[in-house]
Amino acid sequence: MDETCSEDQTDTMAKRKPKIRMRTFGIYTQWESKSRTLPKISEVTTRVSAIVDVEFGFIVNVTGGKNQELYYCIDHPGILDDQGKRRPPFDGTVYIKKNDWDFYLGDTIWEPIDDKLGNWHMWLELDGKVVAEKKFELVSVED
């Protein structure tokens, strides 16, 4: 690279920043994680009735981020393991598969329901910055 290159020229050669847009959030149709098809939105909401097999979360669209690593986290209200201890948040990473990519982050409700009630916080990070997030409240059907 030519050392006489100005800072402005160097900045334009830097990697493009991906654009992340939340497409939908709320309750979805059942989803198979191995399926290439994302679930369909059933109801836009952040208040979810705690019924077994109800699927909830959000879908984002990412453009211009192919091969970048996306961190995801689902922080639940206190789901217990077999020993009665609170499980840690569900988190991990996924690589953005193409330059125009849709990603679903969500969960489903299972028995026992009592330890799933309360606030759920879901978010995505890119390069250590939160780029999408949503909070859901799971409520008892009696509420």
C-alpha positions as CSV (number, residue, x, y, z in Angstrom):
1,M,0.0,0.0,0.0
2,D,1.2,3.5,-0.9
3,E,2.3,5.2,2.3
4,T,1.1,8.5,0.9
5,C,-2.5,7.2,1.0
6,S,-4.6,9.7,3.0
7,E,-6.7,8.6,6.0
8,D,-9.9,9.2,4.0
9,Q,-8.8,6.7,1.4
10,T,-7.8,4.2,4.0
11,D,-11.3,4.5,5.7
12,T,-13.1,3.8,2.5
13,M,-11.1,0.6,2.1
14,A,-12.2,-0.7,5.5
15,K,-14.6,-3.5,5.7
16,R,-18.3,-2.5,5.2
17,K,-20.4,-2.6,8.3
18,P,-23.3,-5.0,8.1
19,K,-26.9,-3.7,8.4
20,I,-29.2,-5.6,10.8
21,R,-32.9,-5.0,10.8
22,M,-35.5,-6.7,13.0
23,R,-38.1,-8.1,10.6
24,T,-40.6,-9.6,13.1
25,F,-41.0,-10.5,16.8
26,G,-43.6,-12.3,18.8
27,I,-45.2,-15.7,18.6
28,Y,-44.3,-18.0,15.6
29,T,-45.4,-21.3,14.1
30,Q,-43.5,-24.4,15.3
31,W,-39.9,-24.4,14.0
32,E,-37.5,-27.3,13.4
33,S,-33.9,-26.0,14.0
34,K,-32.6,-28.3,11.2
35,S,-35.1,-26.8,8.7
36,R,-34.0,-24.3,6.2
37,T,-37.4,-22.6,6.5
38,L,-37.8,-20.1,9.3
39,P,-41.0,-20.1,11.3
40,K,-43.9,-17.8,10.3
41,I,-45.1,-15.0,12.5
42,S,-48.5,-15.7,14.2
43,E,-48.8,-12.7,16.5
44,V,-46.7,-9.6,17.1
45,T,-46.3,-9.3,20.8
46,T,-43.9,-9.3,23.7
47,R,-46.4,-10.8,26.2
48,V,-46.6,-14.5,25.7
49,S,-49.1,-17.0,27.3
50,A,-47.1,-19.8,28.7
51,I,-48.6,-22.8,26.8
52,V,-46.5,-25.9,26.0
53,D,-45.1,-25.8,22.4
54,V,-45.6,-22.0,21.9
55,E,-42.7,-20.7,19.9
56,F,-41.6,-17.0,20.5
57,G,-38.6,-14.8,19.6
58,F,-37.6,-12.6,16.7
59,I,-36.3,-12.7,13.1
60,V,-33.6,-10.3,11.9
61,N,-32.3,-9.7,8.4
62,V,-28.5,-9.1,8.0
63,T,-27.1,-7.6,4.8
64,G,-23.4,-7.3,4.0
65,G,-22.1,-9.5,6.9
66,K,-21.2,-12.8,5.2
67,N,-18.8,-14.9,7.3
68,Q,-18.9,-12.6,10.3
69,E,-19.6,-14.1,13.7
70,L,-22.9,-13.3,15.4
71,Y,-23.2,-14.0,19.1
72,Y,-26.7,-14.8,20.5
73,C,-28.0,-15.0,24.0
74,I,-31.4,-16.0,25.5
75,D,-31.5,-15.1,29.2
76,H,-34.5,-16.8,30.8
77,P,-36.1,-16.1,34.1
78,G,-34.7,-19.2,35.9
79,I,-35.1,-22.5,34.2
80,L,-34.0,-25.2,36.5
81,D,-31.9,-28.3,35.7
82,D,-32.4,-31.8,37.0
83,Q,-30.7,-30.9,40.3
84,G,-32.9,-27.9,40.8
85,K,-30.2,-25.4,40.0
86,R,-30.7,-22.4,37.7
87,R,-29.4,-23.1,34.2
88,P,-27.1,-20.5,32.7
89,P,-28.4,-18.4,29.8
90,F,-28.5,-20.2,26.4
91,D,-25.9,-18.6,24.2
92,G,-23.5,-19.3,21.4
93,T,-22.3,-18.1,18.0
94,V,-23.3,-18.5,14.5
95,Y,-21.6,-17.4,11.3
96,I,-23.6,-15.2,8.9
97,K,-24.1,-17.5,5.9
98,K,-24.7,-15.0,3.1
99,N,-24.9,-11.3,2.3
100,D,-28.7,-11.2,2.6
101,W,-29.5,-13.5,5.5
102,D,-32.5,-14.0,7.8
103,F,-31.9,-15.4,11.3
104,Y,-34.4,-16.6,13.9
105,L,-33.6,-16.4,17.6
106,G,-36.2,-17.9,19.8
107,D,-37.4,-20.6,22.1
108,T,-40.4,-22.8,22.8
109,I,-42.2,-23.5,26.0
110,W,-42.0,-26.9,27.6
111,E,-43.0,-28.6,30.9
112,P,-42.7,-27.7,33.7
113,I,-44.1,-24.3,32.8
114,D,-43.6,-22.6,36.3
115,D,-39.9,-22.0,35.9
116,K,-40.4,-20.4,32.5
117,L,-42.7,-17.6,33.7
118,G,-41.3,-14.1,33.8
119,N,-39.0,-12.0,31.7
120,W,-36.9,-13.4,28.9
121,H,-34.2,-11.2,27.3
122,M,-32.9,-12.2,23.8
123,W,-30.2,-10.4,22.0
124,L,-27.6,-10.5,19.2
125,E,-24.1,-9.0,19.2
126,L,-21.8,-8.3,16.4
127,D,-18.2,-7.2,17.2
128,G,-19.2,-6.9,20.9
129,K,-22.1,-4.5,20.3
130,V,-25.8,-5.3,20.7
131,V,-27.4,-5.1,17.3
132,A,-30.8,-6.6,18.0
133,E,-32.7,-7.3,21.2
134,K,-36.2,-7.9,22.5
135,K,-37.6,-8.7,26.0
136,F,-40.6,-11.0,26.3
137,E,-42.8,-11.6,29.3
138,L,-44.1,-15.2,29.7
139,V,-47.3,-15.2,31.7
140,S,-49.5,-17.9,33.2
141,V,-52.6,-18.6,31.1
142,E,-54.7,-17.6,34.2
143,D,-53.3,-14.0,34.0
